[in-house]
Amino acid sequence: MSVKIGLEGVRPELKVESTRPLEKDLYKQLWETKEYRVVAPGEFCAQEFLKQARPKAGSKVLDLGAGTGRGALSLALFGSLKVTMVDFANNCLDDDIKQMLISQPQSLNFIEADLTQPLPVSAEYGFCTDVMEHIRPRLVDTVLDNCLLACQHVFFQISCEEDHCGALVGHDLHLSVHPYDWWLKKFNDRDCVVHWSQDKGGYCLFYVSAWRTGQEVTDAGLLNTSEEQIKANVKINIDNDWEQVVPHETNDIECMILGGGPSLDKHLDKIKELRDSGVKLLTMNGSYNWAIENSLTPSALVMVDARQFNARFTRQVLPECKYLLASQCHPDALEGLPKERTYLWHTQTDLIQDLLTEKYKVWFSVPGGTTILLRVIPLFRMLGYRKYHLFGCDSCLSESETHHAYSQPENDGSPIVNVQVPGGKQFKCHPWMASQAQEFVELVKYLGSEIEIEIYGDGLLKNVLEVAAAESNKLETDNLSEEDKLQDKNSLKDTLVQLTPSE
């Protein structure tokens, strides 16, 4: 096929400007000029960052678009911080900073990475100066998202004026020049918490976070069933005279609790080993059918969800297995269960207090959180059990973003958020998983020495528990007043930090 390009009407005076090189190549060229190294905005913003962020000594910081590295050096020197410099031009650092990568690796290191791509590193703090105004307009949102995702709190210094160094390479450098209000809207559009900001006219400063604490996620949680439906379920179930769960004396019998997390399959052999040794097998929702399919006989099935579709979990009735269903469960879930082995238990919600008081002379409520796991442990502690092995209790997605070890279509399509625990480890979760992990810390603190727990796998729940335990043990050895220890222990409820989705 032949193609003829029409050139009729083209003005002879029209000139084609020189082609702009790739941004990486352009800036590598710039860093070869001494003039471009004269001013390093990060060097002058470091003290303001330290003032606003007040990071603890030893905290990790990403210098996003590090340039000469002098800003990072100021943070390491004056803040005693561990700084990772990130830039896509591998020749950007000053010579003396390069030497410090060898002599001071505990304080300074460098990685070559492009901010237009998801970053391979993360940290509690980000420091991004003299960067955003250089980004091509179509990539501004992507770079902002990548920076806010990689760091829980980010300090931005952004120029609001045209550049003066583009003449060095024959191309404009400030491609996204906007006033303070324009950048503020960008952060507001992402539901960022703006900790602090200033409009300096020629440039603007922001210290922001797109992250939320696990407690905030928990506080924002909503019931998945209407109050009217819950009350209707309770009324029907208690009128059918199922036997109630009552407290028992403490014992040393070991139990294992099966959640539905994606790591469940990995521990099948260990689960069978414990079951063969006599450990009680407590299943929750779909893990009951998973156990049966894997030739395991559950000791009990526990349910709390009030929605009708959960009735599918109780359709296989096994001899000797006990069925412990919350009084708020849908009546269809109790249909066909054996009266002599089925027990009702009650949540603490105020919504059903009047119904229970009217029906029973004596009844016992089970404390706990918003998910079945957070109720199973207090429930079985009330029944006398205090030693637990937890399997499939990941509270996070797998690397392939699988949410359960078995099919559970109700969770398909749920939003995914990024969760980070102190120490920098990140997990992908559905919002309810992040909330569960936060509440789990509170539950363990509440029950204290009343329970012994071992969590299998390497999910969010295990990591949160380990961090909380380490922090608690550290407080006992730190030279702090009792008042300070109490305050720090209370702050453990913020152990979990979670990113709200920007997509």
Secondary structure by P-SEA (a helix, b strand, c coil): cbbbbbccccccccccccccccaaaaaaaaaaccccccccccccaaaaaaaaacccccbbbbccccccaaaaaaaaaccccbbbbbccccccccaaaaaaaaaccccbbbbbbbccccccccccbbbbccccccccccaaaaaaaaaaaaccbbbbbbbccccccccccccccccccccaaaaaaaaaaaccccccccccccbbbbbccccccaaaaaaaccccccaaaaaaaaaaaaaaccbbbbbbccccbbbbbbcccccccccaaaaaaaaaaccbbbbccaaaaaaaaacccccbbbbcccccccccccccccccbbbbbccccccccccccccccbbbbbccccccaaaaaacccbbbbbbbcccaaaaaaaaaaaacccbbbbccccccccccccccccccccccccbbbbbbcccbbbbbbcaaaaaaaaaaaaaaaaacccbbbbbccccaaaaaaaaaaaaaaaaaaccccaaaaaaaaaaccccbbbbcccc
